[in-house]
């Protein structure tokens, strides 16, 4: 019984760390993957490097973005940081 009481603070700290750090990071990662998989042609996107453009074509792991109306660039899906929504 003394061993269980001695381990109780460590267990409580592990559970607290799970809810404070690990769980929110996993939720954010799932949301990011879902956003990257739901991108469609014509969406306005921003890459993780800050490049703004419009999605021109999609492949399994790559996305073609048109920048400045004429320049077509190829990016990995993971390089898309966010999709801009028109309001």
C-alpha positions in Angstrom: 0.0 0.0 0.0 2.9 2.3 0.8 4.3 1.8 -2.7 1.0 2.8 -4.3 0.8 6.0 -2.2 4.4 6.7 -3.2 3.6 6.4 -6.9 0.4 8.4 -6.7 2.1 11.8 -7.2 4.0 10.5 -10.3 0.8 9.1 -11.7 -1.1 12.4 -11.1 1.7 14.3 -12.8 1.6 12.0 -15.8 -2.1 12.4 -16.2 -1.8 16.2 -15.9 0.9 16.3 -18.5 -1.3 14.2 -20.8 -4.2 16.6 -20.6 -2.1 19.8 -20.7 0.5 19.0 -23.4 0.0 15.7 -25.3 -3.7 15.7 -25.9 -4.0 19.2 -27.4 -1.0 18.6 -29.6 -2.6 15.5 -31.0 -5.9 17.3 -31.6 -4.1 20.1 -33.5 -2.2 17.6 -35.6 -5.4 15.7 -36.6 -7.0 19.0 -37.6 -4.0 20.0 -39.7 -4.0 16.6 -41.5 -7.7 16.9 -42.1 -7.3 20.4 -43.5 -4.5 19.3 -45.8 -6.6 16.4 -47.1 -9.7 18.5 -47.7 -7.9 21.1 -50.0 -9.5 21.4 -53.4 -8.8 23.2 -56.7 -9.4 26.9 -56.4 -8.7 27.2 -52.7 -6.6 30.2 -51.5 -3.8 28.8 -49.4 -0.8 29.9 -47.4 2.2 27.7 -47.1 4.2 27.2 -43.9 6.8 29.5 -45.5 4.2 32.3 -45.9 3.7 32.0 -49.6 0.1 32.9 -50.7 -1.4 31.3 -53.8 -4.3 29.5 -55.4 -4.5 25.7 -55.7 -4.3 24.8 -59.4 -3.9 21.0 -59.3 -3.7 18.2 -56.8 -1.7 15.0 -56.7 -1.5 12.3 -53.9 1.3 14.0 -52.1 1.8 17.2 -54.0 -0.2 20.4 -54.7 0.4 22.9 -57.5 -0.1 26.5 -56.5 -0.4 29.5 -58.8 1.3 32.6 -57.5 1.0 36.0 -59.0 -1.4 34.8 -61.6 1.1 33.0 -63.8 3.8 31.3 -61.8 3.0 27.6 -61.0 4.8 26.0 -58.1 4.8 22.5 -56.7 4.6 21.9 -52.9 4.2 18.9 -50.7 0.7 18.7 -49.0 2.5 19.0 -45.6 3.8 22.4 -46.7 0.3 23.9 -46.7 -0.2 25.8 -43.4 -3.7 27.0 -43.8 -6.6 27.6 -46.2 -7.9 31.1 -46.4 -11.6 31.6 -46.2 -13.4 34.4 -47.9 -15.7 36.4 -45.6 
